[in-house]
Amino acid sequence: MINSGLSGVDFIAINTDAQDLDNNRAETKIQIGKNLTKGLGAGAKAEIGKTAIETEKDAVAAIIDGADMIFVTAGMGGGTGTGAAPLVAQIARELGALTVGVVTRPFNFEGPKRMNRATSGNEEMQKNCDTLISIPNQKLISIVDKSTTVVEAFQLADTILHQATRGISDLIGVHGLINLDFADVDTIMRNMGEAIMGTGMATGEERAVLAAQQAISSPLLDDVNMRGAQGVLVNITGGDDLTLLEADEATSIIFEEAGQDANIIFGVVIDPSLGEEIHVTVIATGFNAKARAAEVRHPDNTDVLTPKFRVEAEQIHETPNVPAHQSKVPEDDRPTVNAPAPDPMVFKDDDLEIPAF
C-alpha cells in the first residue's frame, strides 16, 4: 500500500515488533509496548496489543491531531492489530476525525481461535469507528484459482485492503472527471457503522456495465444485500478514454441495485496507467446507522475541517504466523478483483497480523 502511494495520504506505522517496524516504509513510525514486549511481537495476544498502545496514546494523539480523516487498517485475529487498532480508532474519533476502519478477517485455515479473536476485534472496531469495512479473506478463495499459493493469497488480501482505502481516498485527492470533496464522503461515512465493499474490473465492449455488475455481485459483499444501505460511495476509475456515458452506465446499475432510499454519491477518477481497464469500487454504509445514532461519541466537528484536506493512514502491525507473505509486495498494487492472482491510510497492520505492507 505504501509502495503504490495514495494521493494526499500520510502513512503511520504502529507495531510492537521493532524489526518489522524498521522494515516498514511509512513516513512516521511508532513502536508501542517497548518495555512490555521487548521489541518483539504481541504473541497473538490481543490484551498485550491493547496494553502496548495504551502506553503510547498521547504520542498517537499528537501525531494524528488535525487530520480530517483517519483510516485504521489492520488484520484482525492476531495480537497487535486486534488489540491496538480499536484504541487508535477511539483516539482518532475523539479528536473529531472521520474514522474509517478497514480490516481483514482470517482465512478458515488460520484456525478457530484466530477467527474468534478476529470477531472480538471486529466488535471493538465497530464501537470506535464511524464506518468499518471488514473484508472476509475466506471469500477470496472464490475469486482465485486452485494453483494460488498461500503467499499469493495473503498478497491478494493486502491488495483488497489497499483497494478499499484507495477507493475512498482517490475520490477526494485525485483529479477526475467528477470529483468529490471531504464533505461528500463525510456525509456517507460519518457514524454509519458497518459497511460492505464490492469491486469489479473489465475491458472491451460494455466494460463499464460489466465492471459495475461485478462490483454489486462481488464475493466481498459477504452475502449482504446492498438495499439495506443508507449510503453508497461509488468510485469509477479508468484511463484517458473513460467517457461520461460509461460512468452513467455504471452508476445506473448501482442505483438500481441500491434502491431509492440510499444516499448515493459517486466520483470518476482518471488513471492513465489503467489503459483500457475500468475499475468500479462500491462501498455501502449505514446498515446499522439508526442503532448507532444515540451513540455518537464526538461533537459536531465542523471546526476540524481545514482548507488542506489531510488524511492519516495508520497501519497496525504485528509479526504474522505466516511471515512469507511479507517478503514481497507486487510491483503493481492496483487490485483487480476478478483476476486469478494478485496484481498502501492506513494503519499499521499487525503485519497486522496478516496483511502487511
C-alpha positions as CSV (number, residue, x, y, z in Angstrom):
1,M,0.0,0.0,0.0
2,I,2.8,2.4,0.9
3,N,4.8,1.4,-2.2
4,S,1.9,2.3,-4.5
5,G,1.1,5.5,-2.7
6,L,-2.2,7.2,-2.0
7,S,-2.7,10.9,-3.0
8,G,-2.9,13.2,0.0
9,V,-2.4,10.4,2.5
10,D,0.3,10.3,5.2
11,F,1.3,6.9,6.5
12,I,1.8,6.0,10.1
13,A,3.0,2.6,11.1
14,I,2.4,1.2,14.6
15,N,3.9,-2.0,15.8
16,T,5.2,-3.9,18.8
17,D,7.8,-5.6,16.6
18,A,10.9,-3.4,16.3
19,Q,12.4,-5.3,13.5
20,D,9.3,-5.3,11.4
21,L,8.8,-1.6,12.1
22,D,12.4,-0.9,10.8
23,N,11.5,-2.6,7.6
24,N,8.3,-0.5,7.2
25,R,8.4,2.3,4.7
26,A,5.9,4.6,6.4
27,E,6.9,8.2,6.9
28,T,6.1,8.0,10.6
29,K,6.6,5.0,12.9
30,I,5.6,4.4,16.5
31,Q,6.9,1.4,18.4
32,I,4.5,0.5,21.2
33,G,5.0,-1.6,24.3
34,K,8.7,-1.3,24.3
35,N,9.0,-2.5,27.9
36,L,6.2,-4.9,27.6
37,T,7.3,-7.0,24.5
38,K,11.0,-6.0,24.5
39,G,10.7,-5.2,20.8
40,L,9.0,-8.4,19.9
41,G,5.5,-9.1,18.6
42,A,2.4,-9.4,20.8
43,G,2.4,-13.2,20.5
44,A,-1.2,-13.3,19.1
45,K,-2.5,-11.9,22.4
46,A,-4.9,-9.0,21.9
47,E,-4.6,-8.0,25.5
48,I,-0.9,-7.3,25.0
49,G,-1.6,-5.3,21.9
50,K,-4.1,-3.2,23.9
51,T,-1.8,-2.6,26.8
52,A,1.0,-1.7,24.4
53,I,-1.0,1.0,22.7
54,E,-2.3,2.4,26.0
55,T,1.3,3.4,26.9
56,E,1.6,5.5,23.7
57,K,-1.9,7.1,23.5
58,D,-0.5,10.6,23.9
59,A,2.1,10.1,21.2
60,V,-0.5,8.7,18.8
61,A,-2.9,11.6,19.5
62,A,-0.2,14.2,19.0
63,I,0.6,12.8,15.5
64,I,-2.9,12.4,14.2
65,D,-4.4,15.6,15.7
66,G,-5.6,17.9,12.9
67,A,-6.3,15.2,10.4
68,D,-9.7,15.3,8.7
69,M,-9.9,11.6,8.1
70,I,-8.2,8.6,9.6
71,F,-8.0,5.2,8.0
72,V,-7.2,2.5,10.6
73,T,-6.1,-0.6,8.7
74,A,-5.3,-3.9,10.4
75,G,-5.6,-7.6,10.3
76,M,-8.0,-9.0,12.9
77,G,-7.1,-12.2,14.7
78,G,-3.6,-11.5,15.9
79,G,-2.3,-9.5,18.9
80,T,-1.2,-6.1,17.9
81,G,-3.9,-5.4,15.3
82,T,-6.7,-6.9,17.2
83,G,-5.8,-5.2,20.5
84,A,-4.3,-1.9,19.3
85,A,-6.4,-0.9,16.3
86,P,-9.7,-0.2,18.3
87,L,-7.9,2.1,20.6
88,V,-6.2,4.0,17.8
89,A,-9.7,4.4,16.2
90,Q,-11.1,5.6,19.5
91,I,-8.3,8.3,19.8
92,A,-8.9,9.4,16.2
93,R,-12.7,9.7,16.7
94,E,-12.4,11.6,19.9
95,L,-10.2,14.1,18.1
96,G,-13.1,14.7,15.7
97,A,-11.6,13.0,12.6
98,L,-13.8,10.9,10.3
99,T,-12.6,7.5,11.3
100,V,-12.8,4.6,8.9
101,G,-11.6,1.1,9.8
102,V,-10.5,-1.2,7.1
103,V,-9.7,-4.6,8.4
104,T,-9.4,-8.2,7.2
105,R,-10.8,-11.3,8.8
106,P,-8.8,-14.6,8.8
107,F,-8.9,-17.4,6.3
108,N,-10.5,-20.6,7.7
109,F,-7.2,-22.4,7.6
110,E,-5.8,-20.0,10.2
111,G,-8.0,-21.8,12.8
112,P,-11.0,-21.1,15.1
113,K,-9.0,-19.3,17.8
114,R,-7.7,-16.7,15.4
115,M,-11.2,-16.4,14.0
116,N,-12.7,-15.9,17.5
117,R,-10.2,-13.2,18.3
118,A,-11.0,-11.5,15.0
119,T,-14.7,-11.5,15.8
120,S,-13.9,-9.8,19.2
121,G,-11.6,-7.3,17.5
122,N,-14.3,-6.5,14.9
123,E,-16.8,-5.8,17.6
124,E,-14.4,-3.4,19.3
125,M,-13.6,-1.7,16.0
126,Q,-17.4,-1.2,15.3
127,K,-17.7,0.6,18.6
128,N,-14.9,3.1,17.8
129,C,-15.1,3.7,14.0
130,D,-17.5,5.9,12.1
131,T,-17.5,3.3,9.4
132,L,-16.0,-0.2,9.5
133,I,-15.2,-2.1,6.3
134,S,-14.5,-5.7,7.3
135,I,-13.0,-7.9,4.5
136,P,-13.6,-11.6,4.8
137,N,-10.4,-13.2,3.5
138,Q,-12.1,-16.6,3.1
139,K,-14.3,-15.1,0.3
140,L,-11.1,-14.5,-1.7
141,I,-10.9,-18.2,-2.3
142,S,-13.9,-17.9,-4.7
143,I,-12.0,-15.5,-7.0
144,V,-8.7,-17.2,-7.3
145,D,-7.8,-20.5,-9.0
146,K,-6.7,-23.7,-7.3
147,S,-3.0,-23.1,-8.1
148,T,-2.9,-19.9,-5.9
149,T,-0.2,-20.2,-3.3
150,V,-0.6,-19.2,0.4
151,V,1.8,-16.3,-0.2
152,E,-0.3,-15.1,-3.2
153,A,-3.4,-15.4,-1.1
154,F,-2.1,-13.1,1.6
155,Q,-0.8,-10.7,-1.0
156,L,-4.3,-10.6,-2.5
157,A,-5.7,-9.8,0.9
158,D,-3.3,-6.9,1.2
159,T,-4.3,-5.8,-2.3
160,I,-8.0,-5.8,-1.4
161,L,-7.3,-3.8,1.8
162,H,-5.4,-1.3,-0.3
163,Q,-8.3,-1.1,-2.8
164,A,-10.8,-0.3,-0.1
165,T,-8.8,2.5,1.2
166,R,-7.8,3.9,-2.2
167,G,-11.4,3.7,-3.4
168,I,-12.3,6.3,-0.8
169,S,-9.1,8.5,-0.8
170,D,-8.8,8.8,-4.6
171,L,-12.3,10.3,-4.8
172,I,-11.0,13.3,-2.8
173,G,-7.3,13.5,-3.6
174,V,-7.1,12.5,-7.3
175,H,-8.2,14.7,-10.2
176,G,-11.0,13.2,-12.1
177,L,-13.9,13.8,-14.5
178,I,-16.2,14.1,-11.4
179,N,-14.6,14.9,-8.1
180,L,-16.0,14.8,-4.6
181,D,-14.9,16.8,-1.6
182,F,-14.4,15.8,2.0
183,A,-18.0,16.9,3.0
184,D,-19.4,14.4,0.4
185,V,-17.5,11.5,1.9
186,D,-18.3,12.6,5.4
187,T,-22.0,12.5,4.7
188,I,-21.8,8.9,3.6
189,M,-19.5,7.6,6.2
190,R,-19.9,9.6,9.5
191,N,-21.4,7.5,12.2
192,M,-22.6,4.8,9.8
193,G,-21.4,1.6,11.4
194,E,-20.9,-1.5,9.3
195,A,-20.1,-1.2,5.6
196,I,-19.5,-3.6,2.8
197,M,-17.4,-3.3,-0.3
198,G,-17.6,-4.7,-3.8
199,T,-15.2,-4.3,-6.7
200,G,-15.1,-5.1,-10.4
201,M,-12.8,-4.7,-13.4
202,A,-13.5,-5.1,-17.1
203,T,-12.1,-4.2,-20.5
204,G,-13.6,-4.2,-24.0
205,E,-17.1,-3.5,-25.1
206,E,-19.6,-2.9,-22.3
207,R,-16.7,-2.7,-19.9
208,A,-18.5,-0.2,-17.6
209,V,-21.6,-2.3,-17.4
210,L,-19.6,-5.5,-16.7
211,A,-17.4,-3.8,-14.0
212,A,-20.4,-2.4,-12.2
213,Q,-22.2,-5.8,-12.3
214,Q,-19.1,-7.5,-10.9
215,A,-18.9,-4.9,-8.1
216,I,-22.5,-5.4,-7.0
217,S,-22.2,-9.2,-7.1
218,S,-18.7,-9.3,-5.6
219,P,-18.0,-12.1,-3.0
220,L,-16.5,-9.4,-0.8
221,L,-20.1,-8.2,-0.2
222,D,-20.2,-11.2,2.1
223,D,-23.8,-12.1,1.0
224,V,-25.2,-8.8,2.3
225,N,-27.9,-7.1,0.1
226,M,-27.0,-3.6,-0.8
227,R,-30.6,-2.5,-0.5
228,G,-30.2,-2.2,3.3
229,A,-27.6,0.6,3.0
230,Q,-28.3,4.2,3.9
231,G,-25.3,5.5,1.9
232,V,-23.4,4.3,-1.1
233,L,-20.0,5.6,-2.2
234,V,-19.0,4.7,-5.8
235,N,-15.6,5.1,-7.4
236,I,-15.3,4.6,-11.1
237,T,-11.7,4.7,-12.3
238,G,-10.5,4.4,-15.9
239,G,-7.9,5.6,-18.4
240,D,-7.9,8.7,-20.5
241,D,-10.6,7.2,-22.8
242,L,-13.2,6.8,-20.0
243,T,-16.4,8.5,-21.1
244,L,-19.2,10.1,-19.2
245,L,-21.6,7.7,-20.9
246,E,-19.7,4.8,-19.4
247,A,-19.8,6.5,-16.0
248,D,-23.6,6.9,-16.4
249,E,-24.0,3.2,-17.4
250,A,-22.1,2.0,-14.4
251,T,-23.9,4.2,-11.9
252,S,-27.3,3.4,-13.3
253,I,-26.7,-0.3,-12.5
254,I,-25.6,0.6,-8.9
255,F,-28.6,3.0,-8.4
256,E,-31.0,0.2,-9.4
257,E,-29.3,-2.3,-7.0
258,A,-29.1,0.1,-4.0
259,G,-32.7,1.4,-4.3
260,Q,-34.3,4.8,-4.0
261,D,-33.8,5.1,-0.2
262,A,-30.0,5.1,-0.3
263,N,-28.0,8.3,-0.5
264,I,-25.6,7.6,-3.4
265,I,-22.6,9.7,-4.3
266,F,-20.0,8.9,-6.9
267,G,-16.8,10.1,-8.4
268,V,-14.9,9.4,-11.6
269,V,-11.1,9.2,-11.4
270,I,-8.7,9.2,-14.3
271,D,-5.7,6.9,-14.1
272,P,-3.8,6.7,-17.4
273,S,-1.9,3.6,-16.3
274,L,-5.1,1.6,-16.5
275,G,-5.2,1.6,-20.3
276,E,-8.4,0.1,-21.4
277,E,-9.4,-1.2,-18.0
278,I,-12.3,0.3,-15.9
279,H,-12.4,-0.4,-12.2
280,V,-15.6,0.1,-10.1
281,T,-15.5,0.1,-6.3
282,V,-18.7,0.3,-4.3
283,I,-18.8,0.9,-0.6
284,A,-22.3,0.7,1.0
285,T,-22.7,2.1,4.5
286,G,-25.3,2.6,7.3
287,F,-26.7,-0.9,7.8
288,N,-26.9,-0.2,11.5
289,A,-26.8,3.6,11.5
290,K,-30.1,4.1,13.3
291,A,-29.0,1.9,16.2
292,R,-25.8,4.0,16.4
293,A,-27.4,7.4,16.2
294,A,-27.7,7.7,20.0
295,E,-24.1,6.5,20.5
296,V,-22.3,9.4,18.8
297,R,-19.1,9.8,20.7
298,H,-17.8,13.0,19.4
299,P,-19.2,16.5,19.0
300,D,-20.0,18.3,15.7
301,N,-16.6,18.6,14.2
302,T,-17.2,21.2,11.5
303,D,-14.4,23.3,13.1
304,V,-12.0,20.4,12.4
305,L,-12.2,20.8,8.6
306,T,-9.3,22.8,7.3
307,P,-8.6,24.2,3.8
308,K,-5.9,21.5,3.4
309,F,-7.5,18.1,3.3
310,R,-5.4,15.8,5.5
311,V,-5.7,12.1,5.8
312,E,-3.6,9.9,8.1
313,A,-3.2,6.3,7.2
314,E,-2.3,4.1,10.1
315,Q,-1.3,0.6,9.8
316,I,-1.2,-1.6,12.9
317,H,1.2,-4.4,12.5
318,E,2.3,-7.5,14.3
319,T,4.6,-10.3,13.1
320,P,2.2,-12.8,11.5
321,N,2.3,-16.5,11.8
322,V,3.0,-16.8,8.1
323,P,5.8,-14.3,7.5
324,A,6.5,-15.3,3.9
325,H,3.9,-13.0,2.5
326,Q,5.7,-10.0,3.9
327,S,8.8,-10.6,1.8
328,K,7.2,-9.4,-1.4
329,V,4.7,-6.9,-2.5
330,P,3.7,-6.9,-6.1
331,E,5.1,-4.0,-8.1
332,D,1.7,-3.1,-9.3
333,D,-0.6,-2.8,-6.2
334,R,-3.5,-1.9,-8.3
335,P,-6.1,-4.5,-7.4
336,T,-8.3,-6.3,-9.8
337,V,-10.9,-8.4,-8.1
338,N,-11.6,-10.8,-10.9
339,A,-8.0,-11.6,-11.6
340,P,-7.0,-15.1,-10.8
341,A,-3.9,-14.0,-9.0
342,P,-3.0,-10.7,-7.2
343,D,-1.8,-8.0,-9.2
344,P,-0.9,1.1,0.7
345,M,-4.5,5.1,5.3
346,V,-3.8,3.4,7.0
347,F,-2.8,1.9,9.9
348,K,-0.1,-0.3,10.6
349,D,-1.3,-3.6,10.2
350,D,-0.3,-6.1,12.7
351,D,1.5,-7.2,10.0
352,L,-1.4,-6.7,11.0
353,E,-1.4,-9.9,11.7
354,I,-1.8,-10.9,8.3
355,P,-1.8,-8.2,5.8
356,A,1.5,-6.4,5.9
357,F,2.5,-3.5,3.7
